[in-house]
Amino acid sequence: MCYADTVTNDDGTATAFCYCGWSADHATPEAADTDAERHQTAADAAESALAA
């Protein structure tokens, strides 16, 4: 299970990251939030498929 989060950088950009090691830089905090949610949802879906 992934737990993604974001951090806003001093220059106004943002980084989405996860404890699994995934990360991605974005121009805005909103874009980082969207990508973090996408990453976490995709990981949850993959785990559900494996459990089925």
N, C-alpha and C positions, 0 to 999 in steps of 0.2 A: 504494500500500500504506500502510495506516495503522498507526501504532505508538502505542497508547493506554497511558496510565499514570495513576497516582493520586498525590495528595498529601493528607496529613492536616493539617487546619487546627488552629490553637491552641485553638479552641473545641470540638474533638472531631468536627466535621463533616469531610467529605472532598470533594475535587474530582477528578473524572475528566476527563482532557484528552488531546488528540491534537495532533500537529504540524500536522495539516490545518486546525486552528482550532476544532474541535469541543471543547466542554467542558460539564460538567454538575455541579451541586452536589448533594451527598447528605448525609443525616443521619448515616450511618455509613461507615467505611472499607470495610466488607464490601459495602455497596450500591454504592459507587463502583467497587470491583473488578469486581463483576458487570456494571455498565454499561460499564466500559472494555472488558471482554472481549466484550460484546455488540457494541459499536461496531466493534472490530477484526475480529471474525468477520463482521459484516455487510459491511464494506468488502472483506474478502478474497473473500467470496461474489460480490459485485458485480463485482469485477475478473475473477474466474474466468468469470463469465457473458459478459462482454465479450470475453474471449479465445477463447471457444468458437466 
